[in-house]
């Protein structure tokens, strides 16, 4: 089996996608890079601590849409 150049395969596969799907791939790659950043890890940990405090106090959790809006 010949060795496959992953970068070339990825470019080829993405090239056949519609524009909106290409955007999704780019967004996902950005997310993969982002989730390794220390500030992002700290942000997720802070939000997790706040959620635990709110849960213990009997408060409702923040909606996903609100979290996404805050993140942007």
N, C-alpha and C positions, 0 to 999 in steps of 0.2 A: 504494500500500500504506500503510495507516494506521500511524502510529507506535505501537509497543507499549511500554507502561510495564513495564519489566523486573521491577520490584518487585511489581507487581500480578500479573504472569504467574507469578512464582515462588511467591507466596502461593497463587494458584489451583491451580498444579500440586501443591504440597505438600499442600494441603487434601484432595486426593483420594487420598492415600496412606494405607495402614494405619499404625497408631501406631508399630510397630517401624521402619518405613521412614522415618517422620518423624524418629525419634531418630537414624537413620543420617545423614540430611541435616544435622541440627543438629550432630552430631559432626564431619561433614566441614567444615562452615562454621567451626567452632571450630578445626579443624586448619589451614584456610587462613589464618585470622587468626594463629594461633600460629606458623606457620612463618616469619613475617616478623619475629618478635621477636628481638632481638639475643641474648638468653640462650639461645634455642632453637638459633640458628645456632652459637653457641659450644659448646653441648652436642653437636650433631651433629659439629662439627669435632673436638672432644676425643675422642668415641667413634671417629671415623675414624682419628685418630692412634693410639689404643690398638689398634685392629684391625690396622693396618699393623705395629705393633711385634710383636703376637702372631703374625701371619702369618709375619713374618721369623724369629721364634724357633721356628717350627714348631708353635705351639699351635693348638688348635681355635678356631674363631670362636664367639662367644657366640650362643646360640639367639635367634631373633626373640622368642620368648615371654619370655625373660629380659630382653631389652632393653625390651620393652613394660612389663613389671612394674617395672623400674627407673625408667622414664619416668613412670609413674603415681605 
